[in-house]
Amino acid sequence: MKLVLQQRQELSLLMTMELRQAIELLQYTTHELEQYIRQQELENPLIELKEKENRNGYEESVNQRFSFSRTSQMPIEAIHSKGKNMRDELYENAKFIHTDGFTQKLIRYLIYNLDENGYLPDSFTDTESSSEFNEEQIENGIHLLQQLGPIGIGARSLRECLFLQISYLYPENVMAAELVQHHLDLVADRKWNDIASKMKITMVEVKELHDFILSLNPRPCSFTCDYSTEFLSPDIIVEWKDDRFVFQLNDGYLPAIQLNKDYSQYLQAKDDVSKYMQTHYKNYQWLLTSIEQRRNTIIKIVSVLLDKQKNFFEKGLSLLKPLTLKEVAEEIEMHESTVSRATANKVIQTPHGTYELRTLFTSKLETSDGDSISQTKVKKLLEEFIASENKYKPYSDQKIAEYFNTEQGISISRRTITKYREELRIPPSSKRKEIQV
C-alpha cells in the first residue's frame, strides 16, 4: 500500500455566522427586531442605545395573534391575556362553601383537570383514571362543581355537556334530551329526515329542537382565560396623502444604535483587550449594516406592491391582482428567497384594514378569455356564491366548479374548490343543509 500526498481544488459555499444572522434579521417583525437590538446591547459593550422621545401609538405588547376571518387574508387583530385565572377563583369559592378537606380535594382535582372549555379529559370515563376517587365520588364532585360554575362544566363530551344543561335547566324538554342522547351524530351530519323518522316527529318539530340545542352552551367554561382585544402593531403603514398612496415603516420607536465612547478608546490599543473590542466593533458595524439592508429591502418591496396592487389599496381585497414573490424579486433585482424572508411575519396597515404582508402575494387562475384572476378574488367569489345558495339544497363542490367554469369563465377543478372552501372554513354541502319545513 502506497501513501501519496495530493492537492485538490474545490469550490464550496459556506454560510458565515454574519450572513446567517443577517438572514434571520430579515425575517424579524419590527417588535422582534427591537427585542434583538436590546439583546445585542447586553452582549456587546460597544453598543449604546438612545431611546426615542416620542414612541408612536402603535407600540403594544402582544401575546397572541388571531384573524377575525376564516382566512388570514382578513384584518388581523390580537388577543392579550389579562392573566386572570378563573380556576383559582372557582377553587376559592369551593373552599368557602365546602369546608371539609375531602370535598375540597375532590373539587380541586376536577377543576385543575378541566380543559379551556370546561371539559374533563376522556380518561375520566375510566374509573381507573384516578387512584384517589371512584366513579361515584367523581360524579358527585361534578354535581358540586356545577353549583360553583355554569351547568355543563365537568362534562366528558359534548353530548354529556348538552345533556347536563337540559337535565338541570330544562328537565321538561324530554324530546331534546332524547335527541342529544341518541341522535346527536345525525344533528352533526344534518340528516334532518333521518331524525324525523327515528323520533317519529315532524320537520317543524325537528327545527324547533335544533334551534333549542343551538341555544345551549357547548363551551361552558370558555371564560377560564380572560382576554381583551388589542390592535396588532403593523410593520408598514400605508396612507392616502396628497392624492396618492404613501407608506412608512413603523420603526420610528426603535432605539438609535450608537458607539459607546467609554469603550472606544480600547480599539486603538495593541493588546488582547483591543482584539476583544475589535471583534465587538465588527459586530456593531454588522448590526448597523444589516438593519439598514433590511429596511431598504422592505422599502423596495412595498414600493413595488404600491404600484402593482394599486387597486387593492384603493378598494380592498376584491381587486387584488395575481402577484408572485418571483415577479417582485425580478422587479427589484433580488433573489426570490430574499423577498420571501423579508415579507415573512410582516403586517401592513392599509386604508381598508390590517393584513399580513404575504396576503398581497397571490397566484393566478386562468380565465376563458385568456386573462388571469387571483386566488384571493376566486375565494371571495366562492364565499359570495355559497352565501347566496339555496340553503335547503346547497351546491356540491363539483356543481360549484362547473358554475365557475361555465358561468364565470374561470378554469378551476373540484379539488381546488374543496381546497379553497376548507381554507375559508366553510363546511361541505352536507353540513350546510338547513331544515326545510
HELIX and SHEET records of a PDB file:
HELIX    1   1 MET A   17  GLN A   27  1                                  11    
HELIX    2   2 THR A   30  GLU A   43  1                                  14    
HELIX    3   3 MET A   86  ILE A   97  1                                  12    
HELIX    4   4 GLY A  101  ILE A  111  1                                  11    
HELIX    5   5 ASP A  122  THR A  125  5                                   4    
HELIX    6   6 THR A  127  SER A  129  5                                   3    
HELIX    7   7 GLU A  135  LEU A  148  1                                  14    
HELIX    8   8 LEU A  158  LEU A  169  1                                  12    
HELIX    9   9 VAL A  174  ALA A  188  1                                  15    
HELIX   10  10 TRP A  192  MET A  199  1                                   8    
HELIX   11  11 MET A  203  LEU A  214  1                                  12    
HELIX   12  12 SER A  222  THR A  224  5                                   3    
HELIX   13  13 LYS A  261  SER A  264  1                                   4    
HELIX   14  14 GLN A  265  GLN A  268  5                                   4    
HELIX   15  15 ASP A  272  LYS A  308  1                                  37    
HELIX   16  16 LYS A  310  LYS A  315  1                                   6    
HELIX   17  17 LEU A  317  LEU A  319  5                                   3    
HELIX   18  18 LEU A  325  ILE A  332  1                                   8    
HELIX   19  19 GLU A  336  THR A  343  1                                   8    
HELIX   20  20 LEU A  357  LEU A  360  5                                   4    
HELIX   21  21 GLN A  375  ALA A  387  1                                  13    
HELIX   22  22 ASP A  397  THR A  406  1                                  10    
HELIX   23  23 ARG A  414  GLU A  423  1                                  10    
HELIX   24  24 SER A  429  ARG A  432  1                                   4    
SHEET    1   A 2 ILE A  47  LYS A  50  0                                        
SHEET    2   A 2 ALA A 256  LEU A 259 -1                                        
SHEET    1   B 3 GLN A  64  SER A  67  0                                        
SHEET    2   B 3 ILE A  76  ASN A  85 -1                                        
SHEET    3   B 3 CYS A 225  GLU A 230 -1                                        
SHEET    1   C 4 ARG A 244  LEU A 249  0                                        
SHEET    2   C 4 ILE A 236  LYS A 241 -1                                        
SHEET    3   C 4 VAL A 347  THR A 350  1                                        
SHEET    4   C 4 GLY A 353  GLU A 356 -1                                        
SHEET    1   D 2 LYS A 364  GLU A 366  0                                        
SHEET    2   D 2 SER A 372  SER A 374 -1                                        
END                                                                             
